[in-house]
Amino acid sequence: MSATMIRVEVVYALPERQVARRISLPGGSTVGDAIEASGLGREFPEIDPALVGIFGKRVRVDARLRDGERVELYRPLQADPREVRRRRAAGKSGKR
């Protein structure tokens, strides 16, 4: 690892609140390193490290970080969006 330090933000959104942690890591650190250093994995054991992204783009946990990036921890979908749209469309069959 490099002696250069980088600053990143790790965020996790719940329905009722959002948690954000700004941390410093050695250059060359990975998304997994940031999750570990943020403590969010311990605080929220339901977090799946496979569901992560950087600025809205899905990445793997071994992706290297750059200074200023935001690591986003995603929650699994509660329902398939396509199925929700199908149900909604079926309910709007012109009945009023």
All heavy atoms as an XYZ file, in Angstrom:
748
protein
N       0.837     -1.182      0.000
C       0.000      0.000      0.000
C       0.884      1.247      0.000
O       1.963      1.259      0.526
C      -0.918      0.022      1.219
C      -1.915     -1.076      1.279
S      -3.544     -0.370      1.338
C      -4.467     -1.855      1.591
N       0.335      2.280     -0.563
C       1.025      3.544     -0.674
C       0.967      4.296      0.658
O       0.048      4.117      1.445
C       0.353      4.364     -1.773
O       0.815      5.684     -1.741
N       1.956      5.187      0.869
C       1.950      6.007      2.087
C       0.963      7.165      1.953
O       0.631      7.808      2.939
C       3.354      6.538      2.355
N       0.490      7.432      0.743
C      -0.476      8.497      0.518
C      -1.818      8.107      1.106
O      -2.276      6.985      0.939
C      -0.648      8.747     -1.001
O       0.622      9.047     -1.567
C      -1.610      9.874     -1.266
N      -2.469      9.057      1.759
C      -3.789      8.802      2.335
C      -4.867      9.353      1.401
O      -4.660     10.364      0.734
C      -3.910      9.456      3.708
C      -2.947      8.913      4.751
S      -3.179      7.161      5.108
C      -4.638      7.234      6.133
N      -5.998      8.663      1.371
C      -7.160      9.119      0.620
C      -8.327      9.269      1.588
O      -8.375      8.608      2.624
C      -7.535      8.161     -0.539
C      -7.882      6.761     -0.004
C      -6.428      8.096     -1.574
C      -8.462      5.811     -1.040
N      -9.254     10.155      1.245
C     -10.470     10.335      2.049
C     -11.643      9.881      1.204
O     -11.760     10.274      0.042
C     -10.635     11.790      2.470
C      -9.541     12.190      3.469
C      -9.797     13.472      4.216
N     -11.121     13.654      4.748
C     -11.552     13.230      5.951
N     -10.738     12.556      6.731
N     -12.764     13.487      6.358
N     -12.488      9.048      1.792
C     -13.689      8.571      1.111
C     -14.860      8.649      2.074
O     -14.682      8.774      3.281
C     -13.534      7.122      0.572
C     -12.413      7.034     -0.447
C     -13.301      6.134      1.694
N     -16.055      8.573      1.504
C     -17.268      8.542      2.310
C     -17.939      7.195      2.069
O     -18.007      6.730      0.940
C     -18.193      9.683      1.898
C     -19.417      9.804      2.764
C     -20.247     11.022      2.405
O     -20.299     11.407      1.226
O     -20.853     11.580      3.331
N     -18.419      6.582      3.136
C     -19.160      5.322      3.048
C     -20.572      5.609      3.535
O     -20.745      6.137      4.635
C     -18.503      4.206      3.901
C     -19.235      2.888      3.731
C     -17.032      4.044      3.533
N     -21.578      5.282      2.695
C     -22.964      5.616      3.043
C     -23.854      4.384      2.967
O     -23.633      3.483      2.163
C     -23.531      6.734      2.139
C     -22.761      8.022      2.318
C     -23.551      6.317      0.691
N     -24.866      4.382      3.840
C     -25.865      3.307      3.871
C     -27.196      3.953      4.200
O     -27.314      4.686      5.184
C     -25.498      2.274      4.936
C     -26.431      1.093      5.027
C     -26.685      0.289      3.912
C     -27.049      0.766      6.215
C     -27.534     -0.806      4.003
C     -27.895     -0.330      6.307
C     -28.128     -1.105      5.203
O     -28.969     -2.194      5.287
N     -28.198      3.733      3.361
C     -29.509      4.352      3.559
C     -30.524      3.314      3.986
O     -30.659      2.269      3.358
C     -29.965      5.031      2.277
N     -31.214      3.630      5.050
C     -32.330      2.830      5.540
C     -33.609      3.614      5.255
O     -33.548      4.815      4.985
C     -32.174      2.597      7.045
C     -30.936      1.799      7.443
C     -30.633      1.998      8.907
C     -31.148      0.349      7.119
N     -34.767      2.975      5.313
C     -36.003      3.719      5.040
C     -36.166      4.944      5.945
O     -36.665      5.977      5.521
C     -37.106      2.694      5.297
C     -36.466      1.378      5.089
C     -35.029      1.547      5.527
N     -35.721      4.851      7.189
C     -35.948      5.941      8.137
C     -34.749      6.867      8.350
O     -34.888      7.910      8.975
C     -36.409      5.375      9.482
C     -35.373      4.534     10.210
C     -35.232      3.084      9.754
O     -35.972      2.661      8.855
O     -34.362      2.376     10.295
N     -33.581      6.495      7.849
C     -32.405      7.352      8.037
C     -31.266      6.962      7.109
O     -31.265      5.866      6.545
C     -31.921      7.314      9.480
C     -31.283      5.995      9.883
C     -30.882      6.016     11.346
N     -30.245      4.756     11.697
C     -29.118      4.654     12.383
N     -28.518      5.738     12.813
N     -28.610      3.484     12.670
N     -30.315      7.878      6.989
C     -29.114      7.616      6.204
C     -27.908      7.767      7.117
O     -27.853      8.681      7.926
C     -29.012      8.602      5.045
C     -27.745      8.411      4.243
C     -27.680      9.346      3.058
O     -28.665      9.558      2.380
N     -26.515      9.908      2.812
N     -26.952      6.860      6.956
C     -25.732      6.907      7.753
C     -24.568      7.156      6.792
O     -24.442      6.473      5.786
C     -25.507      5.577      8.507
C     -24.250      5.643      9.346
C     -26.715      5.231      9.359
N     -23.749      8.144      7.114
C     -22.586      8.462      6.288
C     -21.364      8.599      7.183
O     -21.431      9.233      8.243
C     -22.822      9.748      5.512
N     -20.274      7.990      6.758
C     -19.016      8.062      7.513
C     -17.906      8.508      6.573
O     -17.702      7.910      5.521
C     -18.635      6.692      8.087
C     -19.696      6.055      8.941
C     -19.490      6.369     10.415
N     -20.644      6.046     11.212
C     -20.951      4.846     11.692
N     -20.189      3.811     11.433
N     -22.035      4.687     12.427
N     -17.199      9.550      6.957
C     -16.022      9.991      6.203
C     -14.808      9.383      6.891
O     -14.638      9.525      8.102
C     -15.941     11.505      6.193
C     -17.025     12.104      5.340
C     -16.733     13.567      5.041
N     -17.719     14.042      4.092
C     -18.715     14.852      4.397
N     -18.849     15.285      5.637
N     -19.561     15.249      3.482
N     -13.999      8.721      6.077
C     -12.837      8.037      6.644
C     -11.603      8.309      5.795
O     -11.707      8.674      4.622
C     -13.077      6.510      6.741
C     -13.405      5.916      5.372
C     -14.182      6.197      7.737
C     -13.460      4.403      5.352
N     -10.438      8.116      6.397
C      -9.157      8.198      5.687
C      -8.565      6.806      5.623
O      -8.621      6.054      6.611
C      -8.189      9.127      6.422
O      -8.666     10.443      6.407
N      -8.017      6.484      4.466
C      -7.415      5.166      4.238
C      -6.112      5.339      3.477
O      -5.942      6.333      2.759
C      -8.347      4.294      3.387
C      -9.702      3.919      3.957
C     -10.598      3.366      2.851
C      -9.513      2.872      5.040
N      -5.229      4.358      3.567
C      -4.019      4.410      2.742
C      -4.381      4.300      1.266
O      -5.331      3.603      0.900
C      -3.225      3.180      3.187
C      -3.814      2.772      4.497
C      -5.238      3.219      4.474
N      -3.648      4.997      0.407
C      -3.836      4.863     -1.026
C      -3.742      3.404     -1.430
O      -2.984      2.638     -0.838
N      -4.535      2.983     -2.400
C      -4.548      1.583     -2.819
C      -5.562      0.743     -2.077
O      -5.705     -0.443     -2.342
N      -6.299      1.353     -1.142
C      -7.310      0.614     -0.379
C      -8.491      0.257     -1.280
O      -8.739      0.889     -2.305
C      -7.804      1.443      0.801
O      -6.778      1.625      1.747
N      -9.234     -0.764     -0.866
C     -10.366     -1.263     -1.644
C     -11.694     -0.858     -1.001
O     -11.742     -0.378      0.138
C     -10.327     -2.794     -1.738
O     -10.510     -3.330     -0.411
C      -9.023     -3.307     -2.329
N     -12.765     -1.113     -1.731
C     -14.109     -0.899     -1.202
C     -14.284     -1.700      0.088
O     -14.816     -1.199      1.073
C     -15.163     -1.284     -2.256
C     -16.550     -1.357     -1.652
C     -15.130     -0.305     -3.424
N     -13.825     -2.943      0.090
C     -13.920     -3.773      1.291
C     -13.181     -3.173      2.469
O     -13.664     -3.217      3.611
N     -12.005     -2.592      2.205
C     -11.251     -1.925      3.272
C     -12.062     -0.759      3.849
O     -12.081     -0.554      5.066
C      -9.923     -1.388      2.739
C      -8.963     -2.473      2.261
O      -9.033     -3.607      2.786
O      -8.164     -2.172      1.351
N     -12.736     -0.009      2.967
C     -13.522      1.140      3.416
C     -14.714      0.698      4.255
O     -15.023      1.330      5.274
C     -13.996      1.950      2.209
N     -15.374     -0.373      3.840
C     -16.513     -0.883      4.612
C     -16.052     -1.293      6.007
O     -16.674     -0.952      7.009
C     -17.191     -2.055      3.880
C     -17.811     -1.566      2.563
C     -18.245     -2.719      4.767
C     -18.256     -2.685      1.647
N     -14.931     -1.993      6.052
C     -14.392     -2.443      7.342
C     -14.016     -1.250      8.220
O     -14.383     -1.188      9.388
C     -13.174     -3.340      7.114
C     -12.506     -3.821      8.372
C     -13.372     -4.753      9.209
O     -14.211     -5.467      8.641
O     -13.185     -4.766     10.448
N     -13.310     -0.288      7.646
C     -12.854      0.862      8.419
C     -14.015      1.738      8.887
O     -13.932      2.361      9.944
C     -11.868      1.694      7.594
N     -15.100      1.776      8.127
C     -16.245      2.616      8.494
C     -17.011      2.064      9.684
O     -17.717      2.799     10.374
C     -17.203      2.745      7.311
O     -17.936      1.543      7.119
N     -16.918      0.756      9.917
C     -17.658      0.122     11.001
C     -19.110     -0.174     10.652
O     -19.836     -0.746     11.469
N     -19.553      0.200      9.443
C     -20.957     -0.011      9.082
C     -21.318     -1.489      8.970
O     -22.442     -1.877      9.263
C     -21.290      0.726      7.779
C     -21.304      2.242      7.890
C     -21.577      2.886      6.539
C     -22.319      2.705      8.905
N     -20.377     -2.311      8.571
C     -20.638     -3.753      8.491
C     -20.933     -4.360      9.859
O     -21.750     -5.267      9.979
N     -20.284     -3.845     10.891
C     -20.543     -4.328     12.249
C     -21.838     -3.737     12.797
O     -22.590     -4.399     13.485
C     -19.364     -3.981     13.165
C     -18.114     -4.796     12.870
C     -16.963     -4.479     13.819
N     -16.537     -3.084     13.794
C     -15.757     -2.534     12.864
N     -15.346     -3.273     11.849
N     -15.400     -1.272     12.937
N     -22.072     -2.463     12.496
C     -23.265     -1.791     13.004
C     -24.547     -2.314     12.346
O     -25.588     -2.380     12.978
C     -23.154     -0.283     12.751
C     -24.238      0.525     13.404
C     -24.010      2.023     13.257
O     -22.867      2.453     12.991
O     -24.987      2.768     13.421
N     -24.443     -2.689     11.068
C     -25.593     -3.189     10.312
C     -25.223     -4.538      9.701
O     -24.823     -4.617      8.544
C     -25.998     -2.200      9.212
C     -26.352     -0.843      9.730
C     -25.427      0.198      9.704
C     -27.604     -0.598     10.266
C     -25.750      1.455     10.188
C     -27.941      0.658     10.750
C     -27.006      1.685     10.715
N     -25.330     -5.633     10.462
C     -24.876     -6.941      9.976
C     -25.647     -7.431      8.755
O     -25.187     -8.350      8.077
C     -25.075     -7.870     11.174
C     -25.913     -7.135     12.145
C     -25.822     -5.674     11.828
N     -26.782     -6.818      8.442
C     -27.544     -7.237      7.264
C     -26.910     -6.763      5.953
O     -27.311     -7.189      4.866
C     -28.989     -6.723      7.341
C     -29.162     -5.227      7.139
C     -28.988     -4.373      8.396
O     -28.513     -4.879      9.429
O     -29.339     -3.188      8.338
N     -25.909     -5.895      6.027
C     -25.259     -5.383      4.818
C     -24.610     -6.535      4.062
O     -23.882     -7.342      4.628
C     -24.212     -4.310      5.165
C     -24.916     -3.035      5.630
C     -23.300     -4.026      3.983
C     -23.977     -1.947      6.103
N     -24.880     -6.578      2.764
C     -24.267     -7.566      1.866
C     -23.146     -6.860      1.112
O     -23.414     -5.998      0.272
C     -25.319     -8.102      0.891
C     -24.761     -9.132     -0.068
O     -23.525     -9.351     -0.100
O     -25.569     -9.721     -0.808
N     -21.868     -7.190      1.392
C     -20.770     -6.487      0.734
C     -20.751     -6.684     -0.784
O     -20.048     -5.973     -1.489
C     -19.513     -7.042      1.390
C     -19.926     -8.243      2.129
C     -21.404     -8.172      2.361
N     -21.536     -7.614     -1.294
C     -21.616     -7.788     -2.745
C     -22.526     -6.735     -3.379
O     -22.513     -6.556     -4.592
C     -22.120     -9.184     -3.076
N     -23.308     -6.020     -2.571
C     -24.224     -4.997     -3.081
C     -23.650     -3.615     -2.785
O     -24.108     -2.904     -1.895
C     -25.613     -5.140     -2.448
C     -26.378     -6.415     -2.755
C     -27.666     -6.485     -1.954
C     -26.673     -6.496     -4.250
N     -22.601     -3.247     -3.522
C     -21.935     -1.969     -3.302
C     -21.725     -1.239     -4.620
O     -21.730     -1.845     -5.687
C     -20.574     -2.142     -2.588
C     -20.740     -2.715     -1.202
C     -19.632     -2.988     -3.409
N     -21.528      0.055     -4.497
C     -21.237      0.856     -5.670
C     -20.431      2.072     -5.292
O     -20.260      2.394     -4.114
N     -19.928      2.737     -6.322
C     -19.227      4.006     -6.151
C     -19.961      5.010     -7.022
O     -20.062      4.823     -8.245
C     -17.745      3.899     -6.563
C     -17.008      2.929     -5.642
C     -17.085      5.282     -6.533
C     -15.565      2.662     -6.033
N     -20.516      6.035     -6.398
C     -21.289      7.068     -7.104
C     -22.343      6.457     -8.026
O     -22.490      6.850     -9.178
C     -20.371      8.002     -7.891
C     -19.533      8.907     -7.033
C     -18.162      8.933     -7.181
C     -20.112      9.728     -6.078
C     -17.383      9.777     -6.402
C     -19.342     10.573     -5.295
C     -17.977     10.597     -5.462
N     -23.095      5.469     -7.532
C     -24.215      4.905     -8.279
C     -23.866      3.822     -9.278
O     -24.754      3.267     -9.919
N     -22.615      3.482     -9.421
C     -22.197      2.424    -10.347
C     -21.746      1.214     -9.536
O     -20.858      1.328     -8.679
C     -21.054      2.913    -11.237
C     -20.602      1.883    -12.225
C     -19.472      2.392    -13.082
C     -19.014      1.274    -14.002
N     -17.752      1.583    -14.645
N     -22.371      0.065     -9.803
C     -22.015     -1.152     -9.055
C     -20.547     -1.510     -9.280
O     -20.035     -1.414    -10.388
C     -22.882     -2.331     -9.508
C     -24.353     -2.231     -9.137
C     -24.680     -2.622     -7.703
N     -24.257     -3.923     -7.319
C     -25.006     -5.031     -7.353
N     -26.255     -4.964     -7.744
N     -24.530     -6.175     -6.970
N     -19.897     -1.909     -8.200
C     -18.498     -2.342     -8.244
C     -18.334     -3.564     -7.356
O     -19.194     -3.884     -6.540
C     -17.522     -1.221     -7.781
C     -17.569     -0.023     -8.701
C     -17.782     -0.819     -6.346
N     -17.206     -4.205     -7.517
C     -16.885     -5.345     -6.652
C     -16.192     -4.839     -5.390
O     -15.635     -3.751     -5.361
C     -15.982     -6.325     -7.398
C     -16.687     -6.994     -8.538
C     -15.823     -7.870     -9.378
N     -14.592     -8.301     -8.739
C     -13.876     -9.335     -9.132
N     -14.270    -10.041    -10.156
N     -12.767     -9.672     -8.535
N     -16.235     -5.655     -4.379
C     -15.665     -5.281     -3.083
C     -14.140     -5.114     -3.168
O     -13.543     -4.415     -2.350
C     -16.090     -6.301     -1.995
C     -15.368     -7.615     -2.141
C     -15.927     -5.732     -0.617
N     -13.508     -5.689     -4.192
C     -12.065     -5.555     -4.333
C     -11.662     -4.382     -5.238
O     -10.485     -4.215     -5.545
C     -11.431     -6.861     -4.821
C     -11.935     -7.307     -6.181
O     -12.872     -6.691     -6.734
O     -11.387     -8.303     -6.702
N     -12.619     -3.536     -5.630
C     -12.312     -2.361     -6.453
C     -11.457     -1.384     -5.652
O     -11.716     -1.143     -4.472
C     -13.600     -1.688     -6.913
N     -10.442     -0.830     -6.293
C      -9.567      0.144     -5.635
C     -10.251      1.513     -5.592
O     -10.927      1.904     -6.525
C      -8.249      0.273     -6.395
C      -7.474     -1.019     -6.440
C      -6.368     -0.992     -5.430
N      -5.625     -2.249     -5.527
C      -5.353     -3.000     -4.513
N      -5.734     -2.632     -3.315
N      -4.694     -4.113     -4.653
N     -10.037      2.201     -4.507
C     -10.655      3.511     -4.304
C      -9.713      4.646     -4.681
O      -8.494      4.518     -4.583
C     -11.052      3.677     -2.836
C     -12.192      2.803     -2.366
C     -12.287      2.837     -0.850
C     -13.490      3.253     -3.007
N     -10.343      5.773     -5.067
C      -9.609      7.003     -5.316
C     -10.095      8.063     -4.335
O     -11.222      7.986     -3.838
C      -9.827      7.484     -6.747
C      -9.125      6.573     -7.757
C      -9.305      7.108     -9.123
N     -10.632      6.690     -9.559
C     -11.070      6.744    -10.782
N     -10.313      7.242    -11.732
N     -12.276      6.326    -11.091
N      -9.254      9.021     -4.106
C      -9.577     10.088     -3.166
C     -10.888     10.770     -3.557
O     -11.132     11.060     -4.734
C      -8.442     11.118     -3.155
C      -8.594     12.123     -2.040
O      -8.839     11.711     -0.888
O      -8.472     13.326     -2.321
N     -11.751     10.988     -2.558
C     -12.993     11.708     -2.765
C     -14.180     10.866     -3.200
O     -15.280     11.392     -3.373
N     -13.995      9.564     -3.393
C     -15.106      8.731     -3.846
C     -16.091      8.453     -2.719
O     -15.762      8.554     -1.535
C     -14.595      7.412     -4.445
C     -13.916      7.637     -5.785
C     -13.522      6.368     -6.483
O     -12.925      5.482     -5.829
O     -13.795      6.269     -7.675
N     -17.326      8.112     -3.122
C     -18.384      7.755     -2.162
C     -18.761      6.299     -2.394
O     -19.246      5.919     -3.447
C     -19.617      8.635     -2.360
C     -20.707      8.317     -1.329
C     -21.948      9.160     -1.511
N     -22.597      8.808     -2.772
C     -23.070      9.687     -3.644
N     -22.966     10.973     -3.426
N     -23.638      9.286     -4.752
N     -18.534      5.474     -1.372
C     -18.904      4.059     -1.406
C     -20.338      3.947     -0.917
O     -20.662      4.417      0.180
C     -17.960      3.209     -0.518
C     -18.411      1.760     -0.472
C     -16.525      3.325     -0.996
N     -21.198      3.352     -1.735
C     -22.611      3.222     -1.395
C     -22.935      1.759     -1.124
O     -22.624      0.891     -1.937
C     -23.472      3.742     -2.551
C     -23.180      5.192     -2.857
C     -23.682      5.643     -4.201
O     -23.917      4.798     -5.094
O     -23.837      6.863     -4.375
N     -23.526      1.501      0.030
C     -23.940      0.152      0.413
C     -25.427      0.031      0.122
O     -26.228      0.801      0.652
C     -23.652     -0.076      1.898
C     -22.194      0.175      2.306
C     -22.057      0.206      3.802
C     -21.298     -0.874      1.696
N     -25.777     -0.898     -0.755
C     -27.166     -1.028     -1.193
C     -27.894     -2.107     -0.403
O     -27.305     -3.102     -0.010
C     -27.225     -1.376     -2.686
C     -26.487     -0.400     -3.558
C     -25.530     -0.839     -4.458
C     -26.737      0.966     -3.485
C     -24.853      0.056     -5.274
C     -26.063      1.868     -4.289
C     -25.120      1.398     -5.188
O     -24.456      2.284     -5.982
N     -29.201     -1.886     -0.232
C     -30.057     -2.900      0.383
C     -30.664     -3.738     -0.727
O     -30.890     -3.235     -1.827
C     -31.178     -2.234      1.198
C     -30.679     -1.543      2.442
C     -31.795     -0.873      3.227
N     -32.304      0.273      2.485
C     -33.581      0.450      2.173
N     -34.492     -0.425      2.534
N     -33.963      1.510      1.509
N     -30.973     -5.012     -0.465
C     -31.642     -5.820     -1.494
C     -33.039     -5.261     -1.768
O     -33.668     -4.671     -0.885
C     -31.727     -7.213     -0.889
C     -31.252     -7.118      0.499
C     -30.697     -5.748      0.745
N     -33.497     -5.431     -2.993
C     -34.842     -4.985     -3.346
C     -35.872     -5.788     -2.581
O     -35.723     -6.995     -2.420
C     -35.078     -5.159     -4.853
C     -34.229     -4.296     -5.766
C     -34.491     -4.667     -7.219
C     -34.524     -2.831     -5.534
N     -36.913     -5.109     -2.116
C     -37.997     -5.789     -1.404
C     -38.953     -6.458     -2.379
O     -39.635     -7.404     -2.038
C     -38.757     -4.790     -0.526
C     -37.906     -4.194      0.576
C     -37.398     -5.240      1.544
O     -38.142     -6.080      2.004
N     -36.110     -5.206      1.832
N     -39.026     -5.921     -3.604
C     -39.916     -6.486     -4.624
C     -39.289     -6.233     -5.989
O     -38.587     -5.241     -6.180
C     -41.286     -5.836     -4.553
N     -39.555     -7.110     -6.926
C     -39.065     -6.954     -8.286
C     -39.822     -5.785     -8.933
O     -41.048     -5.818     -9.033
C     -39.321     -8.251     -9.055
C     -38.854     -8.191    -10.496
O     -38.475     -7.101    -10.969
O     -38.875     -9.244    -11.154
N     -39.115     -4.726     -9.367
C     -39.800     -3.561     -9.931
C     -40.685     -3.905    -11.130
O     -41.745     -3.301    -11.312
C     -38.663     -2.642    -10.357
C     -37.461     -3.123     -9.645
C     -37.694     -4.565     -9.322
N     -40.290     -4.890    -11.922
C     -41.129     -5.282    -13.072
C     -42.449     -5.870    -12.604
O     -43.506     -5.575    -13.161
C     -40.381     -6.285    -13.950
C     -39.182     -5.644    -14.660
C     -38.378     -6.673    -15.352
N     -37.803     -7.527    -14.300
C     -36.859     -8.405    -14.480
N     -36.358     -8.620    -15.650
N     -36.398     -9.115    -13.475
N     -42.399     -6.676    -11.549
C     -43.638     -7.278    -11.025
C     -44.542     -6.215    -10.411
O     -45.765     -6.259    -10.569
C     -43.305     -8.357     -9.996
C     -44.499     -9.090     -9.459
C     -45.308     -9.804    -10.541
O     -44.730    -10.263    -11.546
O     -46.541     -9.884    -10.380
N     -43.957     -5.237     -9.729
C     -44.743     -4.152     -9.144
C     -45.462     -3.386    -10.250
O     -46.648     -3.075    -10.141
C     -43.847     -3.216     -8.306
C     -44.593     -1.960     -7.881
C     -43.303     -3.949     -7.089
N     -44.750     -3.088    -11.342
C     -45.388     -2.377    -12.467
C     -46.506     -3.204    -13.076
O     -47.560     -2.674    -13.427
C     -44.344     -2.027    -13.533
C     -43.490     -0.831    -13.168
C     -42.686     -0.328    -14.338
N     -41.729     -1.279    -14.857
C     -40.495     -1.463    -14.396
N     -40.072     -0.735    -13.379
N     -39.688     -2.338    -14.925
N     -46.287     -4.521    -13.223
C     -47.334     -5.393    -13.778
C     -48.584     -5.363    -12.902
O     -49.699     -5.251    -13.396
C     -46.830     -6.840    -13.889
C     -46.038     -7.102    -15.120
C     -45.759     -8.607    -15.256
N     -44.500     -8.737    -15.937
C     -43.351     -9.110    -15.394
N     -43.298     -9.461    -14.134
N     -42.247     -9.171    -16.108
N     -48.403     -5.470    -11.593
C     -49.536     -5.442    -10.675
C     -50.259     -4.098    -10.731
O     -51.485     -4.048    -10.721
C     -49.095     -5.751     -9.244
C     -48.914     -7.223     -8.998
C     -48.756     -7.499     -7.509
N     -47.534     -8.250     -7.365
C     -46.604     -8.063     -6.448
N     -46.756     -7.148     -5.527
N     -45.518     -8.798     -6.419
N     -49.479     -3.039    -10.769
C     -50.076     -1.701    -10.833
C     -50.879     -1.546    -12.123
O     -51.991     -1.027    -12.123
C     -48.977     -0.642    -10.758
C     -49.524      0.739    -10.534
C     -48.440      1.804    -10.372
N     -47.452      1.440     -9.390
C     -46.129      1.572     -9.556
N     -45.645      2.077    -10.664
N     -45.296      1.229     -8.602
N     -50.319     -1.988    -13.248
C     -51.017     -1.894    -14.532
C     -52.286     -2.746    -14.541
O     -53.318     -2.347    -15.069
C     -50.088     -2.319    -15.662
N     -52.221     -3.936    -13.923
C     -53.396     -4.806    -13.875
C     -54.498     -4.168    -13.038
O     -55.682     -4.332    -13.332
C     -53.016     -6.165    -13.295
N     -54.153     -3.411    -12.026
C     -55.136     -2.752    -11.174
C     -55.759     -1.533    -11.833
O     -56.816     -1.072    -11.437
N     -55.104     -1.002    -12.858
C     -55.630      0.166    -13.576
C     -56.246     -0.265    -14.896
O     -55.902      0.217    -15.956
C     -54.489      1.162    -13.831
C     -53.950      1.784    -12.588
C     -52.876      2.789    -12.918
C     -52.345      3.424    -11.661
N     -51.296      4.382    -11.936
N     -57.185     -1.165    -14.818
C     -57.791     -1.701    -16.037
C     -58.998     -0.887    -16.493
O     -59.881     -1.389    -17.148
C     -58.199     -3.154    -15.809
O     -59.112     -3.217    -14.729
N     -59.007      0.379    -16.153
C     -60.085      1.240    -16.602
C     -61.256      1.314    -15.631
O     -62.254      1.946    -15.913
N     -61.200      0.684    -14.510
C     -62.293      0.718    -13.514
C     -62.197      2.032    -12.736
O     -61.192      2.314    -12.127
C     -62.175     -0.450    -12.546
C     -62.319     -1.785    -13.198
C     -62.127     -2.875    -12.152
C     -62.037     -4.244    -12.780
N     -61.695     -5.260    -11.812
N     -63.254      2.799    -12.750
C     -63.274      4.051    -11.958
C     -64.623      4.275    -11.405
O     -65.618      4.070    -11.868
C     -62.858      5.235    -12.802
C     -61.392      5.151    -13.107
C     -60.892      6.490    -13.575
N     -59.476      6.283    -13.817
C     -58.600      7.199    -13.718
N     -58.946      8.396    -13.396
N     -57.347      6.971    -13.934
